[in-house]
Amino acid sequence: MSGAVARNLQPVDALEISVLVDNVVDPLSTVPEGVTSEAAVLREKGMMVSSGHARCCANHGLSLVITARIGSDIRILLFDAGPEAYTIARNGDRLKTPFSEVGAIVLSHGHWDHGGGLPEALRLVTAANGGKPVPCHVNDGMFVTRAMRLPSGKFQPFEDVSKPVQLARLGATVISSFDARLIMEDMFYLSGEIPRVTPYERGLPAQVKVAPDGKSWEPDPLLLDERYVAVHVKGKGAVVFTACSHAGVINVLTDARHVFGDVPLHAVMGGFHLAGADVEPIIPDTIRDLGTFGLQRIIPCHCTGWRALHALATIYKEDVLMPAAVGRVFTF
């Protein structure tokens, strides 16, 4: 079914990704061709005096502004909205993010570090576009109350993602479906449930959710609500956006390879979920299997973690491996 959907995806002439929210800022490091640093972007956007006030800020979360172009036809997708209002508003202002042109928002999964900024994102978009409703793609599994089981045995609740009725009040046209689909004039593929096929990618073992009785907790390690987005760039292949990879980045890429068939996988960008005591042991397996996809660009973000980045950097040079950072722009 997903493969049949993907066959109608329109190849785009060009693709640009602006990192609106991420865990790190790195305006000074040199970058390879196809990548523009935050400092250069800010100068291009009119920064006259370098200062703390003029710079972007980091936070634990992710938001990508993805612009696809076919000829003169441009579509802009906001993929996740970071953890809270301040970060997305501040960075959006500094980067001159074209909120008026955002045609849709995709929430990758129901965690606060990706959905906490949704109300502010909707405010920014509707304020800039004259109050027009914004399609917001979700699925019902994203709106459960979740928590982490701590080593002490206690539970640390997560902040809930705003419910669909709340998003609608803020200007969203909520499109809730578990199915794979094409969006934004068929320029973007939004996945369905990601099959779990590797033996080592096990989600968040300590995560729980509120049970049907509304009082107790039940295991919820797999985050079956998680989704990825992909774009087919002409002459290159599919660029896959995996926001947090709780499903496992190898499971994500395996599904994308199956879905896209003869279209090669060109790049992957997102959090690879390789930071933390539960998942750091799978770094060697992940890196081993990552090499089987023939990727021309690997762009770790957010929850990948320094241990995984270090391990990746021992194998890949910067023409392939280039971590994301707030304000960086990647072009394909």
N, C-alpha and C positions, 0 to 999 in steps of 0.2 A: 504493500500500500504506500509506504513512504517513498519507495523508489519511483512509483508511478507519479507521485506528486512532484518529486524532484526533477523528473524529465521535462517538466514544463517551466522550470526556472530559466529566466532570461539571462544569458551571459551579458555582463556589463563591460563597458569600455574602460572604466577606471574606478578605483575604490580608494577612499581616504578615510582613515580612522584617527580621530582626535581623542586623546586620553583625558577625559574630564575629571575622573576621580580614580585614584589608585593609592596604594599604601606608601609610595615613595615619591619624592621629588629628586631630580638629578639634572639640573639645568646646565652643568658644566662638562660632563663627559662628552667626548667626541662620539659621533654617530656615523654609521655607514650610509651609502647611497640609498635613497628611498625612505629615510628617516630624518625628521627635523626636530631639533632640540627645543625644549621649553623656552630657553632664552631667545633663540632665533624667532620662534613663533610670537613671543611677546613683543619683540622689536617690530615684527611685521604688523602686529595689531595696534601699534602706536605707542608702546612704552617709551617715554622720553628720558626718564630718570630711573635707574635701577634702585629698588628699595624693597624692604619687606612688604610694604603696602602694595607694591606693584606685582609681586610674585604670587604664584599659586600656592596652595597648601595641600598636604597629604592627609589621608584618613584611612582607616581600615575599611576598605570597600572597593567597589568598582563601578564605573560608568563610562561607556564608550559612545562617542558620537560617530556613527558610521554613515558615510556619504557615498552612494553608488550613482554612477552616471552612464547613461546610454545616449550617445550623441549630445544634444543639449538638454536632455531630460534628466533631472537630478531628483533623487529621493534620499531623505535623511531619516535615519532610524536612531532613536536613543535606546541603547541596550543597557538596561539597569540604570539605577539612579543613585548609587552610593548609599551611605549610612544615615545621612541626616541633611537638613536644609542648608546649613551654613556652607558646607564644602562645595556643594553643587552650585550655589548662588555665587559664592566668591570666585570660584574658578571659571564659571561661565562668564562672569563679568570680565575677568582679566583676559580670557581667551577669545572674547567676542563670539561666543557660541551662538550660531544662528537659530535661536529657539523658535523664531517665527516660521522657520522652514521645516521644523521637525514634523514629519507626517505620521509617525506612530512611535509607540513605546513598547518594548518587550521587557517583561520581567522574567529573569532566568529561573528563579526559584524563590521559595518563601522564607528568606533569611533577611534580617534587618540590615545587614551590611550591603545588600543589593537593592532592597526595597524601602529602606527607611527614608530615603530622599524622594520617594515618589510624589508625595503631596506638593513638595516645593517644585519638582520638575513640572508637574501639571500647572502649577501657578505660573511658572516662568513661560511655559509654552503658550498657554491661553492668554496671558497678558500681552505676549508679543504678537500673537496671530489674530488679535481682535475678538477673542472669546470663542473661537470655533472649537468644537469638541475634538478630542484627540483619541484615536484608536489606541487602546491599551490591551496588549495580548497577555493573558494569564491562563492558569488552569485552577480548578477548585482545590487541588491538593496543596496549593501555596498558602492557604489561609488558616491552617491549623495552628494551635498554640503549641510551641515547642520548648524544650529545655535540654540542658546537658546534665548528665549524671556526673557529679564531681567525685574525685577519689575518696572523699569523706562519706560518700553515699547520699549526700544531699543533692538537691536539684537546683540548678541555676536557670530560671526561665529566660527565654528570649523575648524581646519586644516583638509584638505581632506586626505583621505587614498590614497596612490599611486594607480593610475589607472592600469588596467590589462596590457596595452601596456608598461607601465613603469616597472611593475614587470617582464614582459617577457624579457625586455632588461637587467634586473639584474640577470637573470638566472632561472626565474620561468617558469615552464610549468603550465600555468594558467588553472584550471579546474573550470569553472563557471557554476553552476547549482543550481536551487532552490530545487531540489529533495533530499530526503534522500538517502544515499548510504553507502556501506561498502568500506573501504579503507585500505591500508597497509596489503595486503594478508588477508583481511576479519577479521582482529583483532580489528578494530575500526569501530564503528557505528557513522556516521555523520548525524544529524537529518535534516529533512526538516523544513518548517515553523512550528512554535510552536503554537498550538491552544490556544486561550485566553478564558479560561473557568471560572476563578474566578471573582467575582464582584469587587474585591478591587485592583487587580494588573493592573495598567493602564499605565505602561510604563513611559515615560517622558512627562508629560503634557505640559511643556513649550517648547518642541523641535519643530523646524520647518525645512523645507527643501526648496531649491530653486524650485519655481513653473515652469511649462513648458515654461512660457514666458522668463525664464532666468533672470528675474529682481526682481520679488516679492517673498515673502515667503508664504508657505502654511503649515498647521499643519502636523506634523509627529511624533505623540506621541508614536506610537506602535512599531517602529523599527522592522518591519516584516522581515527584513534581518537577524535577530539574529538566531544563531544555537547553539546546544550543541553537545558534543561528549560523547560516552559511551563505556565501555569495560566490557565484561563478564568474571569475574574471577571464575575459577572452585571452587566449594564448598562454594562460598560466594554469588555471584550474580553480579548485574550490578553496576559499579562505574560510576557515572554521573558527567561530567565536564561542568559546566555552568559558562561561563566567567564573565558575568555581570548581568544576570537575569533581563534585561529590560523587558523581557516577563513575569517576575515573577517567582521566584524559585518554587513556588507551581505549576504554569502552566507547567514549565519544568518537574518537577517530575511526574505530572499527565500524561503528554504525554509519558514519559519514562515508567511508569507503564503500560500504555496501549500498548505501542510498544513491551515491553518485556514479557508481558503475565505471564507465570508461573515462569519466572526468577525473583527472588526477587530483590528489590533495596537495595544494600548493603551500599552504601556511596554516598555522594554528596560533590563536591569540586568546589569552585568558588566564585565569587562575588555574593552576594545575593541582591544587589541594595536596601539597607535599610537605606542609609545615605542621609540626605537632607530633607528639610522642606516638600517637596511634598510626600515623601514616608515613613518617620518615623512614621506617624500615623498608618500605616498598620503592624507595627511590631507585635502587639499582634495577629492579624489574621494569619499572616504568621507563627508564632511560634506554634499557636494552630494547624494549618493544617499540619505543618511539622511533628508533632507527629503521623500522621496517616500512615506514610510510613514505619515504622519499621526500620529506618536506624541504622546501627551499627557504622557508622562513619560520622560525620558532620564536614566539613573543610571549614570554612568561609575564604574568601580572600578579597583583594582589596576594593570594594565599599560597603562592608557589614556595616561598621560603628561601633563605640564603643557602641552606645546605643543598637543596636541589639545584639552585642556580650555579653554585660552585661545581657540582658534579656535571651539569650540562656543559659548563665552560671548559671542562677538561677534554671534551669530545668535539664540540662545535666551535668554529670561528665566528667572528661577528658578521660575516656575510650571510650566515644562517641564524645564529642566536643573537637577539637584541632585546633585552628586557624592556618592558614598558616603564614609563614614569609619567607623572602628571604633566600635562602640557605637550608631551611628545606627539608628533603626527607621523603616521605611517602611510605610505602610498603604494599602491599596486597598479 
